Amino acid sequence: MDVLSFSTCVDIACSRDAQILPYQYKDETAEVFARANSALLAVGRSGKGLSLSPQSLLTIEPNTRLVLPSPNGSTLTLACKTPVVLSACLRNASAVAAYASRQRTPITVIAAGEQWDNGALRPATEDLIGAGAVIHFLTGDKSPEATVAELAFIGSKENLSSILVGCASAIELIERGFADDVQLAEDFNISSCVPRLINGAYVHII
């Protein structure tokens, strides 16, 4: 779950019946991969066109196949080997949790986090809260780790907007001119879209 970028992009695109193909970040083979899969390749976030900026995907055409490399969401997706892989964010937390609960299998919710320039882990508060939002709507027993994430969400939900805007990652995006992306990411439970990874692409299954 990469709340401010990848996961919100997936929700917005799949809600419009487009498909998102995750791919390794800064990989020179991305263009070849896109052509081989009859897909477009996302441009850099600051470029003009479809990108890792959720705002850029608000008008994506239905049936578009978009290769979307990212350092967090795509990387995590490609590392997942389970039969069912879903993409969740604050926008679709309840819908994804309801679908996941119906699978009757153990569920792992992953908060992406960030990295400092030296490669060390930089905790991402927004991803912890997003993971907690999904966990909050899951049925069944929850691990202590899951409970801590859920409590982070419960403690934040009354001031969700102000907390997210104050996160380090959000401040960086706002300073770069992507305040609209942060606003789109903080819209809570406005989407019923459940994006599932099928044959290498996230598609809207509900």
Phi, psi and omega in degrees: 000115178240090195299316188277349183224269193303308186295324176290322175301316182297316180299313183296315182293313182292330176298335179261017177063028168265172180236142179246124177256110179291148179208156181301144182284139178054044178255124185295345181271002184299320182294319177296318178299317181298313180298320182293339182248020178051048185230161171272154175255128180298147176272175176298154187302328180272358181277175178264119182135187181291131186208190177284003174274116179307325179303325184290345185259003183296336181242020179301138183286143174304147179073002174293137173250119186239120173280121187235086176293144175203151182287342185245289185298315179295316181300315179295318180301313183292339178277344182283132181242009182280157181297328182242118177236123181242156175246126182232155174210187179294330183295326186234023186305312183294317182296316180294318179298319180297317179294316181297321181297330181285349182285342177059035177227162176303143184240131175247126177251123186247123172268126191295311187077185181224180173230143170287169182299335180273005178092352180287153181294132172244109181303141180244106182303321182297326179285324174298315180295319178298316177298318179297327178295316177297313181300323180302326183264359177282148174264164177095181181288151181232141180289164176303321179297318179295321180296321178297317178296319179298318180294327176297319177293312181302319181287346183254341194296333179287337180233038189302314184298311183293325179292315181294317180299331181273355179293151182303316182295320179293318179301318178299315180295317180298317179295333179272000178096016183248040179299326179297327178295319179296319179295319178296323183289332185272355178293113190267125174055040177264355185240141175256009183286135173241099179278125179240141179282115179228121181052042174084007181223140172282126180231154179280112184260348179228000000 
